[in-house]
């Protein structure tokens, strides 16, 4: 009987936590503009460096390295299906709000599961619904993920310095404070 009560209490706490996280996501500040793009190509891998990729914006092919030139890069691999990923989004949005005037780019790379029929539409809808305030790319063909060796854990965040060198790989969800500590080391 005690086990059943413990299980029920645990279930109630889990549901309450998910409810709170969902409210935080939907009430978070700052949705500047639609910022979800599909990755169209990935360059050759250079060990321990930012891997160049291209995406289309308004029909024009653009280069991520041009967007990130001279900036620290916070590159977060995540999925809409991943509770820890969704849980850290409010903290990433807070970082974007606080550091948007600094030489840093906050970017997400969505790794949607193979069973998702339209990966781009799912991420775009999630981004809009949750008023995410930072740019996201959809790795539809899993090319960027593969170029980085395949993420063993999601979320995984890469902290990359202004010269394109990967300075830290953070596996698993982290808090605002933990992310800021890592970012401050390279800013």
N, C-alpha and C positions, 0 to 999 in steps of 0.2 A: 504494500500500500504506500509506503514512504517513497519507493522508487517511482510510482505512478505520479505522486504529488510533485516530486522533483522534476520529472519529465514535463509535466504540465506547466510548472513555474518557469522552467527553461524555455518552453515554447512561447509562453506569454512575453517573456523578456525579449526573445528574438523578434517576435512580431512587432513589439513596441519599438525596438531599435530600428528595424527596417522602416517603420512608419515615420520616425523622427528623421532618419536620413533622407527619405523621400521629400519630406516637408522642407528640409534644409536645401535640397537641390532645387526644388521648385520655387523657393523664395529667395534664392541667392541673387546678389546684385549683379548688374552689368552684362547686358547682352548687346555688344556693339553692332555686329552685323553677322550675317550668315557666313560662317567660316569653316565649312567642311568641304574638303576636296579629295578626289580620288587620286591615288598615286598611279602614275602612268608608266614610269620606268625607274629602274634602279641602276646606278653605276657600279663599277667594280669595287670590291671590298679592299680597303686599306686598313690593316690591323690597328686596332685601338684609336681609330679616327671616325669622325662623323662620316656616314655614308651618304653620298649625294643621291638625291632622287628628284624626279620631276613630277609635276602635277598640273592639272588644267584649271585655270581661273578665267571665267568669261570667254571660253574658247581658245585662250592663249596658253601655250605651255610655259610654265615657269619653273625655276630652279630653286630648291630649298636652300642651297648654299648661298644664293644671292639674298634670300630673305634673312638668313642667319649670319651674313657676313659681318665680322667684327663684333659679334654678340655671343654671350654665353647662351647655351642651348639647354633647356630643360625638356627632354624628350620622354614622354610618358606613354608606354605601351599598355593598353587597357582593352576592355571589352564591355559592351553593354550588358552582357550576361553575367558579369563578374561582380558579386557583392562587395568585396574589398576595393575593387576599382571604383565602383560607384560611391563608396564610402569616403574615398579620399578626394573626390572631385570638389567639394566645397572648399577644402584647404588649398587645392591648386587654383581655384578661382580667386581666393583671397590673395594668394601670391601674385597672381596676374594683376589684380587691382592695385596692390602695393608697389609692384616693381615695373609697371607698364612704362614708366618714364626712364627706366634704367636700360643699360645695354644688355638686355636679356630677351630671349623669345621663349615663351611657354607654348609647347605644342604637344598634342596627343596623337598617337597612332593607334587607331582602332583595329583590333584583331578579332574579327567576328568569326564565329564557328562556321564550319562548312555547311551545316544544315540551314543556315540562314539564306533564304532565296535572294533577297536584294539587300546585300550588306550596306551599300551606300545609303539607301533610303532609310534603313533602320538607324544608322548612326546619325544621319542628318536630322531625323525626327527626334531622336534622343537629345541631341545637341540643342535643338530649338526648344523642345519641351522643358528642358532643365536650364535654359538660359545660360548655357556655358559661354564664358567670355574669352576663351582662348581658341586658337586655331586647332583644327583637327584634320587628320588625314586618314583615309580609309585604305588599308592595305588589302584590297580585294583579292589579289592573287598571292598574297603572303610573301611577296618578293623581298620587301624591306626586312621583314622579320627573319626570313631565311638568310639574308645577307649579314645580319648581325649574329647569325649562328642559331637562330630559333630561341625564342624566350622560353626558358624552363618554367618560369613563374610569371603570372600576371596578377597584379600589375608589376612592371619593371620600369624603372626610370633611369635614364642616362643623364648624367651631368657632364656637359661638354664645354671646354673653355673656349675663349675667343679665337684660338688658333685651330679649332676643330679636333682637339685631343680629348678623348674620353677620360675624364678624371675620376668618375665614380659610377658604379652600377648599383642601383638600389633595388633589391628584389623584395617584393611584397609591399603591402600598403604602409604608408608612413603618415605622420602627422605634419601639420603646418610647421611646427617648431623644428622637427627633424629635417624637413626639406629645406627650410631657411638656413639651417646650420650648414648643410652641404653647399647651397648656393653661395653663401657668403665666402666660402673658401676660394671660389673662382671668380667672383665679381671684382 
